[in-house]
Structures are given as C-alpha cells and as structure tokens.
Amino acid sequence: MSGTRWERSYGRLRAGALHYVRVVRSARRDAGMVSAEYAVGLVAAVGFAGLLYQVMTSDAVQSALQSLVAKALHGSF
C-alpha cells in the first residue's frame, strides 16, 4: 500500500463524502420527477372525472339508468 496511514484514511473519507454527495443529488433529482408524475396523474384523473360526469349526466344515459331501476323495482321474484 502506498501512502501514509493518514493519506489512506483521507482517501477513504473523501470517497465516502463523494458517494454521499452523489446520493443526495440523485435523491433531489428524483423528488422533482415524482412530483411531476403526480401532477400529470392528477390532471389525467380530473379530466377523466369530468368526462365521466358528462357521460353520466347526458339524457341518454339518465333515461337508460331510470328504465333499468324501474325494471328492477317492478320485477317479480
């Protein structure tokens, strides 16, 4: 092994510190991506809910649901 004991210790400490910095920077980059993915998912969910609301409140769907419920209530067992 080359170098004094202090130099070897310093080298290991420096390598550990560099590894820690890489991990922290990597975690920060990922945190922003996760937030962006949640935002896109939320926008998609709101859009789907709006579309579903429009379909469920349309006249054709409401009349079909009313006739289905009426048949179920007036049916015999």
TAQUILIN-V915229 format. One record per backbone hydrogen bond with DSSP energy under -1.0 kcal/mol. NH is the residue of the N-H (numbers start at 1). CO is the residue of the C=O. E is the energy in kcal/mol with one decimal. If there is no record, write none. Layout:
{{NH | CO | E} {NH | CO | E}}
This chain:
{{8 | 4 | -2.1} {9 | 5 | -2.3} {10 | 6 | -2.7} {11 | 7 | -2.2} {12 | 8 | -2.1} {13 | 9 | -2.5} {14 | 10 | -2.8} {15 | 11 | -2.2} {16 | 12 | -2.2} {17 | 13 | -2.4} {18 | 14 | -2.4} {19 | 15 | -2.1} {20 | 16 | -2.2} {21 | 17 | -2.3} {22 | 18 | -2.2} {23 | 19 | -2.3} {24 | 20 | -2.4} {25 | 21 | -2.5} {26 | 22 | -2.3} {27 | 23 | -2.3} {28 | 24 | -2.0} {29 | 25 | -1.9} {30 | 26 | -2.1} {31 | 27 | -2.0} {32 | 28 | -1.4} {33 | 29 | -1.4} {34 | 30 | -2.4} {35 | 31 | -1.8} {36 | 32 | -2.1} {37 | 33 | -2.5} {38 | 34 | -2.3} {39 | 35 | -2.1} {40 | 36 | -2.2} {41 | 37 | -2.3} {42 | 38 | -2.5} {43 | 39 | -2.3} {44 | 40 | -2.2} {45 | 41 | -2.4} {46 | 42 | -2.4} {47 | 43 | -2.2} {48 | 44 | -2.4} {49 | 45 | -2.4} {50 | 46 | -2.3} {51 | 47 | -2.2} {52 | 48 | -2.6} {53 | 49 | -2.3} {54 | 50 | -2.1} {55 | 51 | -2.2} {56 | 52 | -2.7} {57 | 53 | -1.9} {58 | 55 | -1.2} {62 | 58 | -2.3} {63 | 59 | -2.4} {64 | 60 | -1.9} {65 | 61 | -2.6} {66 | 62 | -2.4} {67 | 63 | -2.3} {68 | 64 | -2.0} {69 | 65 | -2.5} {70 | 66 | -2.5} {71 | 67 | -2.4} {72 | 68 | -2.0} {73 | 69 | -2.4} {74 | 70 | -2.0}}
